């Protein structure tokens, strides 16, 4: 009886959270405004950052379109504001490089800055322990460049290019976003490149919107707070339900 009650409660909780998450689409008699959002190659529409941002725009009656570019090119075009209207997710430190964009609160996702390699003899625990190695990263990842300081490194156009250079032995390590790189490795079925532990550093990511869309900043920020809070509640509820079921029905 207890087992049925818990499962019923879990289904009911998930149903209520789903109702909260999928809010009614803003009604409009005219075509929705579209915001073109730039990000680096390899990020897809099902990435959590885009799902969050897309929902926040949807709730204020705006369509969000994802555009993938070389990371540095995405930054350049976002600053120009001609073919790109926003940057999907950048660190707070990127504000200086995104002078024509407004950072939208709150943060939407963490980025884990990680080391990827084929070598098994490395003990990397901090940025300084990379000294003396051949290092790759993606052009436009300013936080990595800042942290490396006077340690020499090479920049390439995409995560995939960096991984290919690791595979070919042209570089010892690649400093890349951990979550996104592991997803790409799975998609490419590459098992000989692995992620070292611990990560070098974790940063919070923020959405940036070009200042020419200043009229959207306030409603978008309010909408984003709502979406982020709802996702956190949803994840907490799922975790609680999993823990309750595990407690009552251990494997």
Secondary structure, 3 states (H helix, E strand, C coil): CHHHHHHHHHHHHHHHHHHHHCCCCCCCCCCCEEEEEEEECCCCCCCHHHHHHHHHHHCCCEEEEEEEECHHHHHHHHHHCCCCCEEEEEEHHHHHCCCCEEEEEEEEEEEEEEEEECCCCCCCCCCHHHCCCCEEEECCCHHHHHHHCCCCCEEECCHHHHHHHHHHCCCCEEEEEHHHHHHHHHHHCCCCCEECCCCCEEEEEEEEEEHHHHHHHHHHHHHHHHHHHHHHHHHHHHHHHHHHHHHHCCC
